[in-house]
Structure formats: C-alpha cells, structure tokens
Amino acid sequence: MNASSSTIQTDVLIIGAGPVGLFAAFEAGVLGLSCHIVDALGRIGGQCIELYPDKPIYDIPAIPSCTARDLVDRLLTQIRPFDVPIHLDQRVQSVEQRDDHRWTVRTEQGMTFDVAAILIAAGNGAFVPQRLQLPEAAALEGRDVLYSVARIADFQDREVVIAGGGDSALDWANALAGVARKLTLVHRRNGFSAAAASVAAMKAKVEAGEMSFVVGMIDSLDAPDGALRGVRIKHVEGATDIAADKLIVLYGLVADLGPIAGWNLDVRGGRIEVDTSNYESSRPGIFAVGDIANYPNKQKLILSGFHEASLALRKAYSYAYPDKKRTHIHSSYDAKLAERVQASATDAAHPAG
C-alpha cells in the first residue's frame, strides 16, 4: 500500500503533546529527524495541564519549582527552533505497516501520516472524567459543571461547589478557598483518599471559616434558566440546598487506551511493554515513552520520560535513515543547533510586523 498525495510525510509521528511528547520533538530536531505531534486533547500540555496546570512540580532537573503550565511553556520555547507542527483534537485510529516497512497512520478526524517510526507518549492513554450522573448535568457541562480547572481566575468571586475526595478535589479546594466568594467541598464520607497534608490544610480552612465541608452526595442541580443556581446535597439527615454557580466534579478519571489497544502491541495492565535499551515496543518501529511505557522498576516521572524519549529516538533514526550512520555530537558543540536556537530567540525578541 502506498501513501496518497494528501498524506503528510515525516520521519517520526509523536502521539501525545504532553511534556514528554514535547521534549521528544526537541530531541528529534537535535538528531535531525523531522516530526509531527498529534494529540486527542484540544490543547497542548497533556494530562498535567488537564489535571493540575497550576500545581507546583519540584523534580524537573535544574528547575527548583515550576507549575505544569510553566513547564509546558518552557518546552514549547525549546522546540520553537524546529517549527514542529502540532495537530490537536486528532485521535489516532489505526497504524498499518507497509511493504516498504514505513507506517501509514490515520486519525479519526481524517488525517493521514506516512512515517518511519511512531513514538507513543500518550501518558496513561485517553482519559475520560467520571461524570456526574444526573440528567440535568449534561446541558451545563463546559460552562457551569466542570471536570477540570483551566484557570483559577475563572472562579474569582464565584459560589463554587467541589465534589470529590481525592488529591485533585482537595488540592483545588485549598487553592480556590481564597479565590471564590463561597466554597463548599462535598464528599460522600468523612475520609479522603488524598495526601495527609492536603486534608489537614482543608480542615484548617474549614475551621477558619474560609470554606465549608459537607458529607453527602449530589442529588440534583438547580438550573431553571439554563444556568446553575444551586446544588442539592443528600445526606443521612435529609438534604441541604447550597447556592452555587460553578460545580467542579472531581470524581477521578478513567484511563482508556482507546484504539492503541488494537495495534497488536504487548499491553499489560493498560501499559505498553518496552525494551529498555531503546523503549521499542513488541512491534519494531513503534516506541512507547512516559507513563504509558512499562518495564521492570518503571518510575512514573516526567524526567524518566525525557530519558526514554532520548533513547527511543536514537533507534528511530535508524528506521528513518537505515543507510546513514549518525555521529553523536554534544549539544555544546553542535553549531547548527546553536544557529537554530539563536535565530529562534532573535525572532521571538523581534517578531515580524
């Protein structure tokens, strides 16, 4: 099978626009590989932007502390010299190896790629939030009923209810307590599956009157004019009505590999088994890095994903250029890389127009 004229040809297709996928694009550029990035989400940053954009991260080398949003912005600056195309809202549906050993990759939205190698940096796969199972909730989703927090400023002077008892629920309750006009945390029991420090901080804020906590379940929503006005909480004593114009439901996420599960890879426990010498999967030419990759003593850390991507792309180079031997050059002595970085910095400092 040959690729059609509408097919995008590149050396490597990176699936996932989170931190690991973005760093992989940089490494590809350093190695002289062309690449495109696709992501099923509608914005760059992957799970860390969806789940904790403003939460501090402390274990990125040479960066004592930064938020997920800061990290993604830095990575985008780092890959700018290579002009990497990023295609959002594109979920990869199928991969097919052709007679010439290259891959034809298609997305559900109709994009087609012709690539020498595929690098899966899709975190834990596609994530679907556990939604509020109330008939009136669907019409309010995305506006008044939310399953993630994009910007803290959106909740300034609002009456907010947060539902959940895990880390995300407690973290956002603590973060928004000083932002919202009124904040109520609702959980089905008095115990939490969150870090002890987060629980202690929440209880201290409740004690200080900065927020409220109610044990119970959300029973119904009051939205007579298509906008959220209140939430009814059912509990052992009966029910309580709480005024609210924003409801953040943080019941957790359900991981789903989606179409990847049908690509004939060695998948165990929802993760892709890889060879740690190059992070290649059971199908030569398909690599897995970051949280979706599995091997003995695997550590789910962003910095681990950076290392995995670096080694994977060196093997991918042999698929893109089988007759060409690449000579390793330290970045400090890479004149072409230095020129690209300097040109990019100059363009950013003096934009056209």
C-alpha atoms as one frame of an Amber mdcrd trajectory, in Angstrom:
protein
   0.000   0.000   0.000   1.368   3.448  -0.929   0.653   6.747   0.774  -1.659
   9.096  -1.118  -0.751  12.621  -2.218  -2.712  14.061   0.711  -0.623  12.141
   3.215   1.775  14.054   5.475   5.237  12.514   5.253   7.630  12.876   8.169
  10.290  10.819   9.935   8.523  10.371  13.276   4.957  10.794  14.457   4.742
  11.616  18.152   1.408  10.697  19.739   0.877  12.948  22.736   1.519  16.681
  23.283   2.314  16.458  26.984   5.741  17.326  28.448   7.341  14.047  27.303
   5.960  14.360  23.781   7.152  17.968  23.545  10.653  17.096  24.744  10.704
  14.200  22.280  10.076  16.716  19.489  13.120  18.676  20.647  15.277  15.548
  20.729  14.050  14.627  17.252  15.132  18.023  15.976  18.556  17.726  17.593
  19.038  14.352  15.905  17.994  15.696  12.524  14.626  13.935  12.441  11.500
  15.646  11.180   8.379  15.048  13.236   4.742  15.950  13.761   2.797  15.748
  17.036  -0.832  14.676  17.346  -2.974  14.738  20.471  -6.570  13.751  21.153
  -6.975  16.698  23.524  -7.889  20.171  22.361  -4.889  21.924  23.883  -1.179
  21.364  24.354   0.129  20.033  27.657  -1.385  16.594  28.140  -2.624  15.282
  31.440  -0.646  17.681  33.630  -2.397  20.667  32.029  -5.783  18.935  32.224
  -5.362  17.812  35.831  -3.036  20.237  37.651  -1.967  23.204  35.473  -1.128
  25.467  38.427   0.190  22.845  40.824   3.933  23.122  41.552   6.349  20.496
  40.211   9.637  20.087  42.088  11.523  17.265  40.352  12.488  18.726  36.969
  16.309  18.937  36.810  17.721  22.456  37.278  14.226  23.930  37.878  13.647
  24.057  41.651   9.919  24.712  41.206   7.534  25.412  38.357   3.899  24.814
  37.538   2.803  22.380  34.852   1.781  25.393  32.777   5.260  26.924  33.161
   6.914  23.648  32.195   4.837  23.298  29.036   5.574  26.917  28.077   9.311
  26.306  28.525   9.170  23.157  26.420   7.294  24.983  23.655  10.025  27.628
  23.672  12.644  24.888  23.477  11.121  23.256  20.377  10.405  26.555  18.603
  13.642  26.368  16.536  12.326  23.236  14.810   8.860  24.531  13.818   7.176
  21.285  14.860   3.554  21.043  13.641   1.153  20.109  16.454  -2.273  18.749
  15.499  -4.852  18.888  18.312  -8.219  17.125  18.562  -6.697  14.309  16.496
  -7.073  10.845  17.999  -5.015   8.229  16.179  -7.269   5.429  14.991  -5.077
   2.993  13.053  -1.478   2.135  12.224  -0.509  -0.078   9.308   2.968  -1.131
   8.270   3.503  -1.096   4.508   5.691  -3.281   2.302   8.421  -0.609   2.407
   8.455  -1.002   6.237   7.144   2.543   6.780   3.880   3.185   8.595   0.595
   4.665   7.478  -1.121   6.287  10.450  -4.690   7.595  10.340  -6.632   9.689
  12.811 -10.355   9.501  13.493 -10.682  13.012  12.050  -9.211  12.063   8.658
  -5.532  12.988   8.829  -3.055  10.503   7.315   0.681  10.281   8.004   3.483
   8.356   6.301   6.241   7.823   8.895   9.354   5.779   9.543   8.639   5.419
  13.258   5.909   6.081  15.811   6.574   7.369  19.323   3.658   6.913  21.725
   3.869   9.471  24.534   0.195   9.315  25.436   0.502   9.261  29.222  -1.918
   6.677  30.530  -3.909   6.734  27.304  -7.049   8.728  26.743  -8.630   9.936
  29.957 -12.344  10.332  30.468 -13.592  12.063  33.627 -16.128  10.225  35.730
 -19.141  12.367  35.017 -21.963  13.438  37.270 -24.794  11.004  36.580 -27.664
  13.481  36.658 -29.879  14.194  33.625 -29.631  17.951  34.075 -25.823  17.963
  34.222 -25.068  17.360  30.530 -26.507  20.682  29.351 -24.347  22.563  31.878
 -21.044  20.838  31.120 -18.220  23.046  29.984 -19.825  26.179  31.411 -21.178
  25.661  34.941 -20.418  21.959  35.501 -16.707  21.327  35.046 -14.428  18.292
  35.270 -11.130  20.170  35.404  -9.805  23.602  36.290  -8.238  25.588  33.462
  -7.724  28.942  35.178  -8.048  29.871  38.828  -9.180  33.357  37.819 -12.390
  31.913  36.355 -13.625  31.269  39.903 -12.916  34.714  41.318 -15.871  35.888
  43.427 -17.961  32.814  42.471 -20.045  30.465  44.600 -18.255  27.185  43.998
 -19.014  23.581  44.962 -16.275  20.974  44.544 -17.334  17.309  44.580 -14.775
  14.608  45.354 -12.400  13.327  47.995  -9.148  12.583  46.161  -5.977  14.594
  45.651  -7.393  16.761  42.855 -10.512  17.662  44.839  -8.554  18.559  47.967
  -5.848  20.431  46.073  -8.357  22.581  44.218 -10.465  23.143  47.324  -7.391
  24.501  49.078  -6.342  26.563  46.056  -9.761  28.135  45.471 -10.670  28.774
  49.111  -9.132  32.220  48.955 -10.417  32.959  45.453 -14.122  32.020  45.419
 -16.657  34.150  47.285 -18.022  30.952  48.792 -16.562  27.448  48.537 -18.087
  24.136  49.605 -16.400  20.739  49.363 -18.790  17.779  49.103 -17.689  14.185
  49.642 -19.668  11.024  50.285 -17.794  10.251  53.503 -15.619  11.895  56.116
 -12.486  10.054  54.959 -10.342  11.090  51.997  -8.029   9.378  49.506  -5.687
  12.353  49.399  -2.346  13.401  50.865  -2.486  13.922  54.618  -1.103  17.454
  54.301  -3.863  18.403  51.860  -6.545  17.016  54.178  -5.061  18.892  57.145
  -4.959  22.129  55.143  -8.591  21.700  54.095  -9.747  21.055  57.671  -7.838
  24.134  58.859  -9.591  26.269  56.251 -12.974  24.879  57.303 -12.145  25.642
  60.934 -11.154  29.175  59.975 -14.400  29.695  58.050 -12.655  30.018  54.689
 -14.664  27.141  53.203 -17.325  24.576  54.122 -17.346  20.790  54.044 -20.474
  18.666  53.673 -20.675  14.885  53.846 -23.154  13.686  51.257 -23.892  13.066
  47.591 -25.076  15.497  44.930 -28.745  14.683  44.399 -29.872  17.340  41.908
 -28.932  20.651  40.304 -30.989  23.823  40.308 -30.697  25.418  36.861 -34.150
  26.782  35.937 -32.912  29.189  33.262 -30.082  27.065  31.849 -27.538  28.425
  34.316 -26.521  26.785  37.569 -28.078  28.397  40.632 -27.676  25.732  43.296
 -26.870  22.150  44.261 -28.928  19.820  46.437 -26.867  17.538  48.700 -28.414
  14.333  50.012 -27.089  13.087  53.355 -28.152  10.909  56.283 -30.145  13.716
  57.912 -32.040  14.525  54.713 -30.985  17.108  52.126 -29.314  20.506  52.024
 -29.585  23.117  49.274 -26.400  25.078  48.558 -26.235  28.167  46.348 -23.686
  27.668  43.574 -22.913  28.999  40.111 -19.936  26.688  39.467 -19.729  22.960
  40.198 -16.358  21.225  39.812 -16.767  17.448  39.748 -13.506  15.655  40.545
 -14.503  12.030  40.921 -11.362  10.898  39.121 -10.522   9.827  35.602 -10.953
   6.539  33.797  -7.939   5.563  31.683  -8.657   4.121  28.279  -6.013   3.089
  25.753  -8.621   3.514  23.052  -7.566   2.363  19.561  -3.988   1.710  20.788
  -5.294  -1.461  22.430  -5.949  -2.879  18.952  -2.488  -2.252  17.481  -1.153
  -5.732  18.328   1.276  -4.439  20.934   2.256  -6.286  24.101  -0.014  -4.474
  26.556  -0.201  -5.447  30.224  -2.264  -3.671  32.823  -3.093  -0.894  30.396
   0.553  -0.095  29.617   2.850  -0.973  26.722   5.748  -3.331  27.401   9.052
  -1.981  26.040  12.715  -2.947  25.682  14.663  -0.631  27.992  17.654  -0.449
  25.646  15.603   1.695  23.257  11.986   1.760  24.550  10.740  -0.050  21.493
   7.511  -1.996  21.769   6.895  -5.560  20.599   6.377  -4.134  17.091   9.648
  -2.763  15.676   9.259   0.866  14.720   6.681   1.662  17.412   8.074   3.104
  20.642   6.402   3.955  23.956   7.714   6.501  26.459   6.411   8.229  29.558
   3.646   6.836  31.760   2.263   4.567  29.039   5.534   2.590  28.829   6.086
  -0.344  31.168   9.216  -2.222  32.226  10.744  -3.524  35.489  11.240  -0.787
  38.098   9.369   1.734  35.957   9.097   5.152  37.621   6.207   7.362  36.505
   8.172  10.603  36.453   8.367  13.279  33.777  12.162  13.166  33.898  12.065
   9.402  33.246  10.005  10.070  30.146  12.612  12.569  28.918  15.328   9.901
  29.179  13.169   7.271  27.487  12.360   9.580  24.569  16.025  10.372  24.021
  16.983   6.700  23.663  13.903   5.808  21.629  14.605   8.467  19.015  18.158
   7.293  18.523  16.761   3.915  17.483  14.049   5.619  15.417  16.816   7.373
  13.469  17.941   4.000  12.122  14.460   3.419  10.679  14.288   6.852   9.072
  17.831   6.635   7.656  18.830   2.964   7.535  21.859   3.625   5.306  23.168
   6.590   7.249  25.306   6.423  10.368  24.741   9.252  12.781  27.738  10.697
  14.603  26.992  11.785  18.150  27.643  15.473  18.869  27.229  17.056  22.288
  24.804  19.962  22.082  27.530  22.347  23.281  29.467  21.658  20.064  26.510
  21.438  17.695  26.934  24.555  15.538  23.722  24.001  13.551  21.689  23.638
  16.742  23.253  26.804  18.158  22.340  28.709  14.995  18.732  27.488  15.150
  18.348  28.393  18.815  19.864  31.843  18.305  17.686  32.536  15.266  14.582
  31.458  17.172  15.476  33.683  20.128  16.037  36.638  17.789  12.699  36.074
  16.055  10.920  35.871  19.412  12.547  39.119  20.594  11.766  40.928  17.315
   8.542  39.490  15.856   7.639  40.453  12.322   5.058  43.180  11.870
